Amino acid sequence: MKASTFVYPWDVNGDPEAAARIAGLGVQQATLASAYHSTRALTPRHPRHRIVTAEHAAVLYPTDSRWAGRELRPYPAGDWAPGDAFGEAAAQLSGAGLDVHTWVVLAHNSRLGAEHPSTSVVNAYGDRYPWAPCIAQPATRAYLVDLAVEAALRPGAAGTELESLGWYGLQHLHAHDKTGGVPLGDAGMYLMALCFCGTCREGYGEQGLDADALAAAVRVALEPLWQGAPDDGGWDGVEKLLGSESAAATRAWRDETARTLQETAVRAVRAAAPEGFQILLHADPVSYHVGANPGVDPEHILSVADGVVVPCAGGPDLLTPFARARADAVIAANFPVVSAMGGSPGTLAADVARARELGASEVRLYHAGLASDGDLSAIREGLAAL
């Protein structure tokens, strides 16, 4: 069973032992970040540093002329990933015998939202989410598609994994996050993710909704949750709070918007890619979910892409809808393996065995650069047992 681990270029560059250490885990592939959001990351074994602060979302390679004269364009990395950081790390990982696939974060960019506020999701209260570009806006869609192509097709890469190619919402640990005081379940999070930018307001109108009335209805629906009422969760909870007809109309607009963006981006990457280039999407089988693993319709997305990377932090059950949709697709089970971040490297062999029973064909490990030596040892043992 093919295994890959996620890696940042700064985990590898400047550490002459990193590539061999990663290959020694027993993985066959490294999924290496080429476009990534802002982060503060630990590098527990690097000879030069222990903390890397990526101050803003950036591409980790030199961009080309496709961005000349465009208002929306990717930002270069600072000193945390200078020059062609991706290319340097990819060469070392390939030299250690690993396949390299790009890891591309798309609709998650706080600097874009800060410098171009009109691109951001706007909730029913008028609050902007600068980390969440609205994927309905034409200019943003064009930017995301071109970024997907450029960041995916880095020299030496045999495939790509596209993260956050869909709607983003409130669920984002932004700076020192203080949003957990009132627990919101699926229903509340869906309502807080509804966008009311100009483009989305027009989109709701196409679905027969008045955007002002819808925003007011969302605020009324959320009020009991702010007061401590339980969130029933699930789509039934959304319908209960918003009404079934209004809920269905919002979902029709959002599902179509995400679906067509995913189709366009994958088609563009495939058209520019060499034969055999693998395209996977990070995805959740519940189409109204948002975030790094945006919701999709399993049958549809597996008719578009070669497969999916499925979050399994809460267990492998999300694999089943994808496995049922297409038997020959790549279904990669993504397991956190950093103990201090909630991962369980010690149960990796059992977890992967269960994922395989539910239809997983590959495994992803998050994240070789962040893990302690003890975690890496457990990963080696777990993969060896397979």
C-alpha positions as CSV (number, residue, x, y, z in Angstrom):
1,M,0.0,0.0,0.0
2,K,1.6,3.2,-1.2
3,A,2.4,5.7,1.6
4,S,3.4,9.4,1.4
5,T,4.2,11.9,4.0
6,F,3.6,15.7,3.9
7,V,6.8,17.8,4.0
8,Y,7.7,21.5,3.9
9,P,10.7,22.6,1.9
10,W,12.2,24.1,5.1
11,D,12.2,20.7,6.7
12,V,14.7,19.5,4.0
13,N,16.7,22.5,2.8
14,G,19.8,23.1,5.0
15,D,19.5,19.7,6.6
16,P,21.7,17.1,4.8
17,E,20.1,14.2,6.6
18,A,16.5,15.1,6.1
19,A,15.8,13.4,2.8
20,A,17.3,10.1,3.8
21,R,15.5,10.3,7.2
22,I,12.1,10.7,5.4
23,A,12.8,7.9,2.9
24,G,13.8,5.7,5.9
25,L,10.3,5.9,7.3
26,G,9.2,3.4,4.7
27,V,7.2,5.9,2.5
28,Q,7.4,5.8,-1.2
29,Q,6.4,9.5,-1.8
30,A,6.9,12.9,-0.4
31,T,4.0,15.4,-0.8
32,L,6.0,18.6,-0.7
33,A,4.4,22.0,-0.3
34,S,4.8,24.3,-3.3
35,A,2.1,26.9,-2.3
36,Y,1.2,27.2,1.4
37,H,-0.6,29.4,3.9
38,S,0.9,31.3,6.7
39,T,2.1,29.1,9.6
40,R,4.5,28.8,12.5
41,A,6.1,25.4,12.3
42,L,8.4,23.4,14.4
43,T,11.6,21.8,12.9
44,P,12.8,19.6,15.8
45,R,15.9,18.2,14.0
46,H,17.1,20.9,11.7
47,P,20.7,21.9,12.3
48,R,20.0,25.7,11.8
49,H,16.6,26.4,13.4
50,R,13.8,25.0,15.5
51,I,11.0,27.4,14.5
52,V,10.0,28.6,11.0
53,T,7.6,31.5,10.8
54,A,5.9,31.7,7.4
55,E,4.4,35.2,7.7
56,H,1.9,35.0,4.9
57,A,0.5,32.6,2.2
58,A,3.2,32.3,-0.5
59,V,4.5,30.2,-3.3
60,L,7.7,28.4,-2.6
61,Y,9.2,28.8,-6.0
62,P,9.8,31.6,-8.5
63,T,6.6,32.5,-10.4
64,D,6.5,33.0,-14.2
65,S,5.2,35.6,-16.6
66,R,1.5,34.5,-16.4
67,W,1.0,36.9,-13.5
68,A,2.4,40.0,-15.3
69,G,0.0,43.0,-14.9
70,R,-2.5,41.1,-12.8
71,E,-4.0,42.5,-9.6
72,L,-4.5,39.1,-8.0
73,R,-1.2,37.2,-8.0
74,P,0.7,34.9,-5.6
75,Y,3.1,36.3,-3.1
76,P,6.7,35.1,-3.0
77,A,8.0,33.6,0.2
78,G,10.3,35.6,2.5
79,D,13.4,34.2,4.1
80,W,11.6,31.1,5.4
81,A,11.6,29.7,1.8
82,P,13.9,31.8,-0.4
83,G,14.5,31.2,-4.1
84,D,13.3,27.9,-5.5
85,A,12.9,26.3,-2.1
86,F,10.5,23.7,-3.5
87,G,12.9,22.8,-6.3
88,E,15.8,22.4,-4.0
89,A,13.9,20.2,-1.6
90,A,12.4,18.2,-4.4
91,A,15.8,17.4,-5.8
92,Q,17.0,16.1,-2.5
93,L,13.9,14.0,-1.9
94,S,14.1,12.5,-5.4
95,G,17.8,11.8,-4.8
96,A,16.8,9.7,-1.8
97,G,14.6,7.6,-4.0
98,L,11.2,9.2,-3.3
99,D,8.5,10.2,-5.7
100,V,7.7,13.9,-5.3
101,H,4.1,15.3,-5.6
102,T,3.2,18.9,-5.1
103,W,1.1,20.0,-2.2
104,V,-0.9,23.1,-3.2
105,V,-3.0,25.2,-0.8
106,L,-5.5,27.3,-2.8
107,A,-8.5,29.1,-1.3
108,H,-6.9,29.9,2.0
109,N,-4.9,33.2,2.0
110,S,-5.0,35.8,4.7
111,R,-2.7,38.2,2.9
112,L,-4.8,38.2,-0.2
113,G,-7.9,39.1,1.9
114,A,-6.0,41.8,3.8
115,E,-4.7,43.5,0.7
116,H,-7.8,42.9,-1.5
117,P,-10.7,42.9,1.0
118,S,-13.3,42.6,-1.7
119,T,-12.1,39.1,-2.5
120,S,-13.1,37.7,0.9
121,V,-16.1,35.7,2.1
122,V,-18.6,38.1,3.8
123,N,-20.9,36.5,6.4
124,A,-24.5,37.4,7.1
125,Y,-23.4,40.0,9.7
126,G,-21.1,41.8,7.2
127,D,-17.9,40.4,8.7
128,R,-15.2,39.6,6.2
129,Y,-13.1,36.4,6.5
130,P,-9.7,37.6,5.1
131,W,-8.4,34.0,5.2
132,A,-11.2,32.8,2.9
133,P,-11.3,34.0,-0.7
134,C,-14.8,33.8,-2.1
135,I,-14.6,31.2,-4.9
136,A,-17.6,32.6,-6.7
137,Q,-15.9,35.8,-7.8
138,P,-14.6,35.6,-11.4
139,A,-11.2,37.2,-10.8
140,T,-10.6,35.0,-7.7
141,R,-11.6,31.9,-9.7
142,A,-9.1,32.8,-12.5
143,Y,-6.4,33.4,-9.9
144,L,-7.0,30.0,-8.2
145,V,-7.1,28.1,-11.5
146,D,-3.8,29.6,-12.7
147,L,-2.2,29.1,-9.3
148,A,-3.3,25.5,-9.3
149,V,-1.6,24.9,-12.7
150,E,1.7,26.7,-11.8
151,A,2.1,25.4,-8.3
152,A,1.1,21.8,-9.3
153,L,3.4,21.4,-12.3
154,R,6.7,22.0,-10.7
155,P,9.7,20.4,-12.4
156,G,10.3,16.8,-11.1
157,A,6.8,16.4,-9.7
158,A,4.8,13.3,-10.7
159,G,1.5,14.5,-9.4
160,T,-0.3,17.0,-7.2
161,E,-2.6,17.2,-4.2
162,L,-4.8,20.2,-4.3
163,E,-6.0,21.4,-0.8
164,S,-8.8,23.9,-0.1
165,L,-10.1,23.8,-3.7
166,G,-13.6,24.9,-2.6
167,W,-15.4,27.0,0.0
168,Y,-13.7,28.1,3.1
169,G,-15.6,29.3,6.2
170,L,-15.2,30.2,9.9
171,Q,-13.2,27.1,10.8
172,H,-9.7,28.5,10.6
173,L,-7.2,29.0,13.5
174,H,-6.4,32.6,12.7
175,A,-3.7,34.3,14.7
176,H,-4.5,33.8,18.5
177,D,-7.9,32.3,17.8
178,K,-10.7,33.2,20.2
179,T,-13.8,31.9,18.4
180,G,-14.5,28.7,20.4
181,G,-16.6,30.3,23.2
182,V,-19.9,29.3,21.7
183,P,-19.8,25.7,20.2
184,L,-21.2,25.6,16.7
185,G,-22.0,22.2,15.0
186,D,-22.4,21.5,11.3
187,A,-25.5,23.6,11.0
188,G,-24.1,26.7,12.7
189,M,-20.9,26.4,10.8
190,Y,-22.7,26.2,7.5
191,L,-24.7,29.3,8.2
192,M,-21.6,31.2,9.3
193,A,-19.9,30.1,6.0
194,L,-22.6,31.5,3.8
195,C,-21.1,34.4,1.8
196,F,-22.9,37.7,1.0
197,C,-20.4,39.4,-1.2
198,G,-21.8,41.0,-4.4
199,T,-21.2,37.9,-6.5
200,C,-22.9,35.6,-4.0
201,R,-25.8,37.9,-3.5
202,E,-26.4,37.8,-7.3
203,G,-26.1,34.0,-7.1
204,Y,-28.8,33.7,-4.4
205,G,-31.0,35.9,-6.6
206,E,-30.6,33.4,-9.4
207,Q,-31.9,30.7,-7.0
208,G,-35.0,32.8,-6.3
209,L,-33.7,34.2,-3.0
210,D,-33.6,37.9,-1.9
211,A,-30.1,38.3,-0.5
212,D,-31.1,40.9,2.2
213,A,-33.9,38.7,3.4
214,L,-31.7,35.7,3.4
215,A,-29.0,37.4,5.5
216,A,-31.6,38.5,8.0
217,A,-33.0,35.0,8.1
218,V,-29.5,33.6,8.8
219,R,-29.0,36.1,11.7
220,V,-32.4,35.1,13.2
221,A,-31.6,31.4,12.8
222,L,-28.2,31.8,14.5
223,E,-29.5,33.8,17.5
224,P,-30.6,30.8,19.6
225,L,-27.1,29.2,19.1
226,W,-25.4,32.4,20.4
227,Q,-27.7,32.1,23.4
228,G,-26.5,28.6,24.1
229,A,-29.2,26.4,22.4
230,P,-27.8,23.1,21.1
231,D,-26.8,22.9,17.5
232,D,-28.6,19.8,16.1
233,G,-26.0,19.5,13.4
234,G,-26.2,17.9,10.0
235,W,-28.2,19.1,7.1
236,D,-31.5,18.5,9.0
237,G,-30.2,21.1,11.5
238,V,-29.6,23.6,8.7
239,E,-33.1,23.1,7.3
240,K,-34.6,23.4,10.8
241,L,-32.8,26.7,11.4
242,L,-33.2,28.3,7.9
243,G,-36.2,26.5,6.3
244,S,-35.8,23.7,3.8
245,E,-36.5,25.7,0.7
246,S,-34.0,28.5,1.5
247,A,-31.4,26.0,2.7
248,A,-31.7,24.0,-0.5
249,A,-31.4,27.2,-2.6
250,T,-28.2,28.3,-0.8
251,R,-26.7,24.8,-1.2
252,A,-27.6,24.7,-4.9
253,W,-25.6,28.0,-5.5
254,R,-22.7,26.9,-3.4
255,D,-22.4,23.3,-4.7
256,E,-22.5,24.5,-8.3
257,T,-19.9,27.2,-7.6
258,A,-17.5,24.7,-6.0
259,R,-18.1,22.0,-8.5
260,T,-17.4,24.2,-11.6
261,L,-14.3,25.6,-10.0
262,Q,-13.0,22.1,-9.3
263,E,-13.8,21.0,-12.8
264,T,-12.0,24.0,-14.3
265,A,-8.9,23.8,-12.1
266,V,-8.4,20.0,-12.7
267,R,-9.0,20.4,-16.4
268,A,-6.5,23.2,-16.6
269,V,-3.8,21.2,-14.7
270,R,-4.4,18.1,-16.8
271,A,-4.2,20.1,-20.0
272,A,-0.8,21.4,-19.0
273,A,0.6,18.3,-17.4
274,P,2.6,15.5,-18.9
275,E,0.9,12.1,-19.5
276,G,0.4,10.1,-16.3
277,F,0.5,13.1,-14.0
278,Q,-1.7,12.3,-11.0
279,I,-4.3,14.9,-9.7
280,L,-5.8,14.4,-6.3
281,L,-8.1,16.7,-4.2
282,H,-8.3,17.0,-0.5
283,A,-12.0,16.4,0.0
284,D,-14.9,15.6,2.4
285,P,-17.8,13.5,1.1
286,V,-20.4,15.9,2.6
287,S,-20.8,18.6,0.0
288,Y,-21.8,21.5,2.3
289,H,-18.7,21.1,4.5
290,V,-16.0,23.8,4.1
291,G,-12.4,24.2,4.8
292,A,-9.1,22.6,3.8
293,N,-11.0,19.5,2.9
294,P,-14.0,21.1,1.1
295,G,-17.2,19.1,0.6
296,V,-17.7,17.4,-2.7
297,D,-20.1,14.9,-4.3
298,P,-18.0,11.7,-4.4
299,E,-19.2,10.4,-7.7
300,H,-18.7,13.7,-9.4
301,I,-15.3,14.5,-8.1
302,L,-14.0,11.1,-8.9
303,S,-15.2,11.6,-12.5
304,V,-13.0,14.7,-12.6
305,A,-9.9,13.9,-10.6
306,D,-7.8,10.8,-10.3
307,G,-8.7,10.5,-6.6
308,V,-9.0,12.2,-3.2
309,V,-7.1,12.7,0.0
310,V,-9.6,12.1,2.8
311,P,-9.2,13.3,6.4
312,C,-9.2,10.4,8.9
313,A,-8.3,12.2,12.2
314,G,-11.7,11.3,13.5
315,G,-11.7,7.8,12.1
316,P,-11.8,6.3,8.6
317,D,-15.6,6.4,8.0
318,L,-15.3,9.3,5.4
319,L,-13.5,6.9,3.1
320,T,-16.6,4.8,2.4
321,P,-18.6,7.1,0.1
322,F,-15.6,7.7,-2.1
323,A,-14.7,4.0,-2.3
324,R,-18.3,3.2,-3.3
325,A,-18.3,5.9,-6.0
326,R,-15.4,4.6,-8.0
327,A,-13.5,1.4,-7.4
328,D,-10.4,2.3,-9.4
329,A,-9.8,5.7,-8.0
330,V,-7.0,6.7,-5.6
331,I,-8.5,6.9,-2.2
332,A,-5.8,8.2,0.2
333,A,-6.5,8.0,3.9
334,N,-4.8,11.0,5.6
335,F,-3.7,10.2,9.2
336,P,-2.2,12.7,11.7
337,V,0.9,11.1,13.1
338,V,2.2,13.9,15.4
339,S,1.3,12.8,19.0
340,A,1.4,16.3,20.4
341,M,-1.0,17.5,17.8
342,G,-3.5,14.7,18.4
343,G,-2.0,12.1,16.1
344,S,-1.6,8.4,16.9
345,P,1.5,7.0,15.3
346,G,1.5,4.0,17.6
347,T,-1.8,2.7,16.1
348,L,-0.8,3.5,12.5
349,A,-0.7,-0.2,11.4
350,A,-4.1,-0.9,12.8
351,D,-5.5,2.4,11.5
352,V,-4.3,1.8,8.0
353,A,-5.6,-1.8,8.1
354,R,-9.0,-0.5,9.0
355,A,-8.8,2.2,6.3
356,R,-8.0,-0.5,3.7
357,E,-11.0,-2.4,4.7
358,L,-13.1,0.7,4.0
359,G,-11.6,1.2,0.6
360,A,-8.4,3.2,1.0
361,S,-5.8,2.4,-1.6
362,E,-3.1,4.7,-0.3
363,V,-2.1,6.4,3.0
364,R,-1.0,9.9,3.8
365,L,0.9,10.9,6.9
366,Y,0.8,14.4,8.5
367,H,3.6,15.3,9.0
368,A,7.2,14.1,8.8
369,G,8.8,17.5,9.5
370,L,6.7,18.2,12.6
371,A,7.0,14.8,14.3
372,S,9.3,14.0,17.2
373,D,11.9,11.3,17.0
374,G,9.6,9.0,18.9
375,D,6.8,9.6,16.5
376,L,9.1,8.9,13.5
377,S,10.1,5.6,15.2
378,A,6.5,4.6,15.6
379,I,5.8,5.5,12.0
380,R,8.6,3.3,10.8
381,E,7.4,0.4,12.9
382,G,3.8,0.9,11.7
383,L,4.6,1.0,8.0
384,A,7.0,-1.9,8.4
385,A,4.1,-3.9,9.9
386,L,2.1,-3.4,6.7
